[in-house]
Amino acid sequence: MSKFRKANKAMFRDFLYKDSEIRKRNYCKDIRKLRRRVCAEKDLSISEFEFLFWGYDLEFFTIEFASSNFEMPHKKVYDRVIYPLMKKGYVYKYFDRLTSNNSYEDHLFREETKFNYRVRYALSQKAVNSVTAWYREMNYKD
């Protein structure tokens, strides 16, 4: 038996909300419906959609960093997530191989040279706006 007693009329209901004093509003209640609608509107897969949220607070990232966070192999992260998002305009190359610094000090003290430099990727403004709109819609949905 429950610690808190409810009135007998409530025992045949399909659901009953908790007191608003105990639990505040559940913003994630409609997350599945909202995610499916946004993915259909923006032509994104679920993994691409989740990747946009993952990268929302990052200035830039490498494939190695993304794959360790996503717990997926490098090639799969690139082939299934980053490359399709680049084609759709959601991700771009922040620092390319050719933009690495060629100074003498960099060659002495850095492990990465222009021959083994890892490309840094970033979310485009289109991606940032999409995630921001999604957060806004989720918070203000009644």
N, C-alpha and C positions, 0 to 999 in steps of 0.2 A: 504494500500500500504506500501511496505517496506521502511524503512528509507534509505537504500542504494539501489541505482538503479543498476540493472544488465542489460547486453545487451539483446535485444530481442531474440537472438539466444539461450540463456540459459534457457528460460522459458519452453521449450519442452523437456528438458533433464530429465532423471530419478534421477540424483543426481548431486551435485556440491560441491566440497570440499571448505572449507573456506580457506582464505589466510593463508599460513604457518606462516606469521608474527603475525597473530592474535591468531591462535591456533597452538600449537605444536603438535607433533605426538601423536596419540591416541593409546596407548599400549594395551588398553582393547578392541579394536574393534573385535578381533577374539577370545575373551575369551571363548565363548560358544563352538566353534569348537575344540579349543585346550583342553578345559576341558573334553569334550566327548572323545576325542582321548586318552588323558592321563588316564582317568578312565577305558577305555577299555583295554589299554596296561597293566596297573598295577592291574587290577581286583579290582577296588574301586567303591563304590557307591558315589553319589554326596555328601551325608552328611559326609562320611568318608573323602572324598577329602577336603571339607571345614574345617573339624576338623584338618587336618594336617596343613592347613594354619593358623588356629587359634592358634595351639600350637607351631608353628615354633619359636617364640621368647621367649618361656618359658623354664626355666630349668626343672621344674616339676610342676605338678598340681594335685589337688584332684578332685574327681567326683563332689563334692559339688560346687567347683569353676567353673568347666566346665558346670555343669547344670545351674548355675545362669547366665553364659555368653551366653549359647545357648538357654536359656529360655525353657528348657525341663526338665521333671522330672528326678530325679537321676537314676531310674531304666531304663528308656528309653535310657539315654545317655550311660549307661554301656552296656545294651543289644544290642543296635543298632549301636553303634559307637566304644566304647573302646574295648569291647570283640572281635568283628571281626577284629579290627586292631591289637590286641595282637596276634590272631591266624595267621595273615598274616605277623607278624614280624615288624610292624610299631610302636608299642607302647610296652613298658615294664614297670615293676614295679621298680621305682627308689628307694623308701623306702618301704619295706614290713612291715607288722605288727610285725614280729619277730626282726626287726632291730631297734626298738625304744630303747632309752637309759633307763637303769634300775637304774640309780643313785638315791640316796635319794632326792637330790635337785629337780630332774625332777618330782618326785612323789609329792613333796610339792607345786611346783610353776607352774606346767603345768596342763591343763585340760585333756590332752590326755595321757592316760597310755597305756600299751601294750594290755589292754583289750578293749579299745575304740579308738585305734589309727586309723586314716584315712590313707589309703594307698596313697602314692604319685606316680603318673605315669609320664612318660617322653616319648618323641619321640625318636625312635631309629635312628641310623646313616642312615639307609636305608630310613627312612621317611624324614630326613633332606636333604639328597641328592636328593630325588625325588622333594621336594619343590624347592630346589635351581635350579635344572635343569629346572623346569617349569618356574621360574622367568627368568632364562637366555634365554630360548626359547622365552618367551613373549617379552623381551626387544630387542632382536636382530632379530626378525622375520621381514622380509621385503616383 
